[in-house]
Amino acid sequence: MTFTDFNLDESILAAVNEAGFKEPSPVQKEAIPLILQGQDIIAQAQTGTGKTAAFGLPMMSIMQGNNGVEGLVIVPTRELAMQVSDELYRFGRHKGLRTATVYGGTAYNKQIERIKHASIVIATPGRLQDLLRSGKITLNPAFVVLDEADEMLDMGFLDEIKDIFTYLPESRQTLMFSATMPAAIRRLAEEILREPATVSITKKESTNTAITQYYYVVQEYERDDALIRLIDFKIPNKCIVFCRTKKEVDRLATHLNAQGFNVGGLHGDMEQRQREIAIRAFKQGGIDIFVATDVAARGLDVNDVTHVFNYHIPFDSESYVHRIGRTGRGGKTGEAITLVTPDELRTLKRIEKDVGTKILNETVPTRNDVQLNRTDGLIAEIAETEISPDAIELVKTLQHQLDIVTIAHLLASKLLVTQEIKGKDKIGFDASEIETMIRRAMQQRGNERGRGNYRGGQRRKSHRPKQRRHY
């Protein structure tokens, strides 16, 4: 199946071809025909499965392009608003469809002015509710999309969303996308959707097989050394390093910059202008390594990210899926690498089971491993280099004093000086040590189950009398 099979508008299809999209993803195969038929839909699919195109392509194919705001997309974060806006603009520009983003931290007047000229508004709930309540804008969209609905629920936006829908026309096509379907989301769907068709992409279908997943077991104090060694060994074209805290992002970005890497940071305490500049620099190649908190996991969409590093393992499986989904996009392959301590092995195994995929164990490369890898890369690079006239003249000059073999040795030595690998030789644990740790962790888990002292197990009954609470 190809995108031509959907009978999309010709200008939209031209943009799809320019973007290099070939075969539709599972969620696109199911959702696009239903949306073109005018159906409300409720779609369950993980991040990174092509949801923006799944609702954007059919929606923009139907739009007239000269009727004011025809589409409204509600998203949980500013970062996602920018990403969705960029992608929809790319698909709709040949048809003359403009987008406008609406989120907090930016002047009202500018956003209101952009809405006047837009076909599609992409908004976060808080600012959108403010604009509608105050009467600063009135919207009459034919299409309304709730993207990452479960994330908006987790962020406490449910009341705002319900209020927003009181300002929208009843004669609309409503599309809801969510990675999970908790009871509150299902109740919301019943309120705002009309006889919706259901699209459900299972875990097996939504797991991106183009992403190879690895984990490395290290001591807590070895995280920085291990990360640098792995970056040196993997030589990522563009990568994201995920941390748990804003403070950790700032510290690690500073440390990596000091080691000579080209690094930027992203977290919630940065001003909106700073965040936009950092994201743009990462997209355009001004930054090779992006150190970020999970604020970027939902909203950052860059097709040429080759590696994702989890500096700390995330707390839950869903965060893990969202993080690693930043690589292996647009039909390309990617690698996801997680650093864990021995105490975190049980968490890793739980995530592995929840996600339903295999996370492979590797040993952190030694200095010699990195050197050999660099040398192989250098040989390939030299073999592909075009010989310049200046290089020919330089060798001719050197031949007056040295033979050709000595010249080659000297030039190779000069190149290799820049390839020096720093740090201690052995970092972390080897395969046999890790295997023993996993066996112990699983055994301990089994013992705890037997005692009923684990999450979800039978707790021992307390013989202490219950205390009466006074209110």
N, C-alpha and C positions, 0 to 999 in steps of 0.2 A: 504494500500500500504506500502511496505517495501523497503529498499535499494536493496534487492536482485532482485527486479523486473526490475531494470535498466540494468542488465547484465554488471555490472562494472567488471573491471579486478579483479581477485581473491585476489591479494595482497592488492589492494586498499580496497576491501570489508572487508578483514580481519581487516584492520586498522579502518574502520568505526565501526565494531563490538566491537573492543577493546575500542573505544571512548565512547561506550554505546549509540550510535545513534540508534533509533528505527524507527520512522515514519518520512519520509521526510517532510520538511516545504513546504508551498504553492509555494514559489519561486523555491525550489529544484525540486518539482514535475513537474513544467512547463519547467524549464531551462535545466535540465540534459538531457532529451531525445533529445531536439533540438541540444544541443552542441555535443552529441554523433553522431548525423546525419551529422555533419559538417557545421551547419548553423551559420552564424553571428547572434548575438542577441543584442537587446537593451532592458534591463530589468529595470523596475521601481519598487523598493522595499525599504522600510525603513530599517534602521540599526537594527541589532538584529534578522533578519529574516533568517539567515543562508546563506548569499550570498557567503561567501568564499568557503563553501562546494559546493554551486550550480555551481560555475565555476571550482573549484579545482578538484572535484572528476571525472567528465567526461574528463577534460583536461589531468589529470595524468593517467587515464585509457588508453587513446590513445597513450601517449608518449612511446617512445622506451627505454629511459633511458641511452642511450650510444651515443647520437648525439649532445653533447654540450648543449648549451642553447636552449631548445625547447619551453619554455614559458616565457613571460614577463608580469608582473603585475605592473601597474602604479597606485600609491596611493598618497593621498595628504600630509600625515604627516609621520614623522619618527616612531611615536608610532604605527601607523597602519601598516607600513612596517614590523616592528618587529612582530606584532601580526599575520599578514597574513603569514609571513615566518614560524613562529612557527607552525601554524595550517597546512600549506601545507606540512611541513616536517613530521609532525605527520601522515598525511594521506599517504605520499609517501615513507616512510622509508623502508617498506618491499620490495618495488620495486627498492630500491636503488636510489631514486630521491633526489638530494640535492638541497638546496635553498641558495641563496645569497641575502643579503640586500644591497641596494645602496642608501645612503642619505648623506646630508651635515653634517659637523662637525666631520667626521671620515677620516682618511688618505686614499688617493686615492689608494696607492699601495696595501694595505690590501684588499680593495674592489675588485680591478682588479684581484688579485690572487684568491679570492673566486669565482669570476665569471667564471674563467677558469675551475673550477671543478663542476660547478652548472648545474642543468637541468632547474631550474626556477630562474629568477631574479625578485626580488620585489624592486621597485625603486620609489623614489620621483622625480618629473619632473625636478627640477633645476639641481641636481647632474647628473642625467641620460643624460640630454642635454649636460652638460659640457663634459662628457666622450665620447659621440658620436661625438660631434663637433671637439674635439681635436684629434680624431682618436685613443684614448687610448683603446677603445673597438669597436668591430664590432659585431652586433647581427643579427641573421637570424632565429628568432623564428617562429614556426608554429602557436603559439597561442599568442595573445596580449589581455590583459584585462585592461580596464579602470575601476577602482573601485572608488566609491564615486565621480563620474564625476562632479556633481554639486558643491561639496565642492572645487574641484580643480578650477572650474570656479570662485567661490566666493573668492578664495585666489589669483586670478590673474594669473593662470598658463595656460590659453588658448593658448597663442602664443607659449609657450614652448612645449605644447602637439602637436600642429600642426607641429612644427619644428621636433620633435622627429620622427613623422610618415614619414618624408621624408627620414629617415635613415633606415626604416624597409622595408622588402620585401612586394611586393604587393600580393604574393601568401601566404596569412595568413588567419587564422580564428580570427575574432575580436569580442570581447565580451564587451559590455558597461553596467555598472551598475550604477544607479543613484537614489537617493531618490525622487528627483523632476526632471521635464523635462522643464526647461526654454527654450526659443527660441534659445539661443546660443548653448545649448547642442544638440538640434534637428538638427541645421545646421551642427555642428561638426559630428554628427552621419551620416548625408548624405554624408559628405566628406570621412569618413574613413571606413564605413561599406558597405558591398555588399548585397543588397536585404535582410536586416535583418528581422528575426522573432521578434515579439514584445511580451514581457512578462510584464504584469502589475498586481501587487498585490495591491488591493484596501486598503484604510485605515482600513476598517473593518477587512480584512484578516491579515493586518500587525500589528494591535494592539495586543500586547502580553497580553492575558487574564490571564496569570499566575502572572502578576504584579498587586498587590492591591495598589491603589494610595490614599494618605491622604494629607490633608493640615491642618496646625495649625496657628491660627491668634495670633500674639504677637506684643508687642511694639518693636520699633527698638532696644532699649537698652536691650531687653530681649532675643535677638537671641542666645547668648552664653549659658545662663541658660537653655533656651528651648532645645537647641541641646543636652546638657549634660544630661538633665532630660530624653529626649527621648531615647538616647543611653542607659542610665541606665535601662529604662523600657523595651525597645525592645530587649536588649542583643543580638546585631547582631553578627553573626559568623565572617563576614567580610563585611565592608561597605565602600562606597565612599561618601565623603562630597564635593559637588560642590560649589565653590565660583566664583565671577565674576572677581576678580583681583588677580594678583600675590602677591601683598602686603597683601591682605586678607588671602591668602593661608598660607603665612609665619607666620602671626600673630596667626591665628587660630590653626595651627599645633603646634606651641609653647605652646599656652594656653592649648590645650588638653593633650599634653605630661605632662605639669605641674600638670594636674588633675589625672595623673596616667594611662592614656590610652597609648596604643602602636601605635604611629601615624607616618605616613610618608607624604611627600608633593610632588606635581608635578606641575610644571608650565614652561612656555617658557624660562625663564631666567636661568634655571638650565643647567649646562653643560651636554652634551650627556651622558657621563659616569655616572654622578649622576642620570640621569633619568633612565638609564638602570638598575642600582643597585636598585633604589627605586621600579621599576616595578617588578623586579625579587623577591625582598623581599616580596612584597604584594602577588604575586602569590604563593610563597612557604610558606607563613604563618608567616614570620618574622615581618610583619606589619599587624595589624587588621583593622586599620582605615586609609584610603587614602584621604587626603585633596587635591583637584585639581581644576584647572581652566578647561574650556571647551576643552583645548588641549587634555585631556584624554577621553572626551566623544566619540570621533570618533575612537580612537585607542586602548582603553583598553578593553581586552576581557578575563575575568576571570569567570569561570563557577560557582564558589561557593560564589559570592557576594550575600548576603541575603538582604541587604538594600542599597538604595541610598537616601541621604539627600540633598535637595537643600537648602543650607544655605541662599542663595538669589534666588528668582524666576528668571529663565532665561528671556531674552528680547523677545524671539519669540517661537512659538510652535514647530518649527523644533528642536531647541536646547533642548527643554523639552523632546521631543521624544528620541533624541540621548542620553541624560543623563540617563533617567530612563531605557533605553534599556541595561544598564550595569548590571542590575539584572534580575532575571527570565530567565536565559539562560540555555541551555542544558537540557531542559525539567523540570527544577526546578522552584519553586515559589519564588517570591520576593516581597518586599515592597518598594514603592517610597514615600518619605515624603518631603513636601515642607513647609518652613516657610514663611509666608507673614505678612505684616503689614496691617492695615485697608485700607491704601491708595492703596495697591497692589491688593485688591480683584477684581477689574474690570479686571486687567491684567490676573489674574488667571482664571476668568470666560471666558475670550476670548480664552485662551489656551485650556480650557476644551471643548469649542465649536469646536475649530479648530481640536483638536485631536479626537473628537468624542467619548469620554469616560467619565466616571463619576469619579471625584476626590472627595473623601469623606471627610467631615469635622469632626475633632476630637478635643477634649479639651486636652491640655497638662496635663499629669498625675500629681497628687499631690505627696508629699513625701510619704504619706500613701499608695497610689496606687502602687508606686514602691516597697515599703517595703513588701506589701502583695504579689506582683508578685515575688519578690526575695525569700520570704519565701516559696511559693509554689514550686519554682524551687529548693530550698535547700532541701525541704522534698523529692522531687523526686530523687534528687542526692544522698541523704543519703540512701534512700530505695534501690538504685541500686549499692551502694558501697559494694565491697567484704570485709569481715572481715579478717583482717590480724592477724597473731600470736602475733605480737607486741602489737596490740590493746587489745587483750585478756589479755595479761600480765599486761598492764597498768591498766585496769579495776580491775583486781584481786588485784593489789597493792593498788588502791584507796579504795577498799572495806574494807581494814583493818581499815580505819578511817571514811568512809562515807557509807550511804546506797545507793542502786542502783539508786533510784529516784533523790537524790541530785546530784549524779555523772552525770546523764543525763542532769539535769538542768544546771549544771556548764559548761558542754561541749557545750550545745546548746547556752548558753550565750556567750561563747568565740567565737563561730562561727558567731553569730549575730553581734558582735562588728565590724567585717570586712564588714558587710552589711550596715553600716550607710549611709543614704542618705543626701547629703548636699544641700544647697540652700534654697530659700524661698519656702513656701508651694504652693502658687498659682502663676502660670505663664501664661500670656496671657489671652484670653477671653473665656467665656463659650459659650455653644451652642446658648442660647437665645440672647446673645449680638451679636454674629456673624450673626445670622439670621436677626437681625435689621440692621446691617451694610450692608449686601448684598442687602436687600430691598431698603435701601437709595441709594446705589451705582447704582442699576438698575434704580431707579427713576431718579437719576441725569443724567444717560445716556440717558433716554427717553426725559428729558427736553432739553438736548443738541442737540438731533436729531431734536427736534421741532424747535430749533433756527438755525439749520444748522451749529452749531459750533462743529463739530466732524470730525474725519478723514474719508474721503470718502463721507461726506455730502455736501450740497450746501453751498458754502461760500457766505457771503454777498458781493455784488458788491461794490467796492470802487468808490466814486464820485470824488476822487482826480485825476487830469489830469496825464496821463502817462508821465514820464520823459524820454527824449531822451537820449540814451546811446551814449557815445562818445568812439570810439576805436582808 
